[in-house]
């Protein structure tokens, strides 16, 4: 794996290190806990819209350590954003062309959509720069949603694309289908 380093003052510099944060309010005391997860799927240059090369979620990390969970919650308890994933795009091997990030609502205690939960939100940051801030309102009837797509261009720089798209599947099925859709 060749590591890319760009000058700090580079004009048009691509993304390097991105953080995805997630928040939601805990369920009422007499209800089972709400559980959401950030999921990232990485796609190869040879098959950028096929099966993911690997998937990262709460109990896994990328084989090379470039994508991992830095904070995880199974209940939503805490202040602000209670779950976070780091993506070190600048360290990803040249064999990867695309990373799709999504959020899934666990269905352990019966069917739940984003609209069934309160105070949901996702934030995508590069350093202090906000790339995306969304509350899942446009996918309120969905059980999972993609939120971001990162693509590597011909110069090797990573670019961000907002990709809020709802799915009606459990987390396992969602990981297989979340990156199969080509966006304009």
Beta strands, then each sheet from edge to edge (+ up, - down):
strand 1: 17-23
strand 2: 36-44
strand 3: 54-56
strand 4: 67-71
strand 5: 83-88
strand 6: 96-105
strand 7: 121-126
strand 8: 129-134
strand 9: 144-152
strand 10: 158-167
sheet 1: 4+ 5- 1+ 7- 8+
sheet 2: 3+ 2- 6+ 9- 10+
end
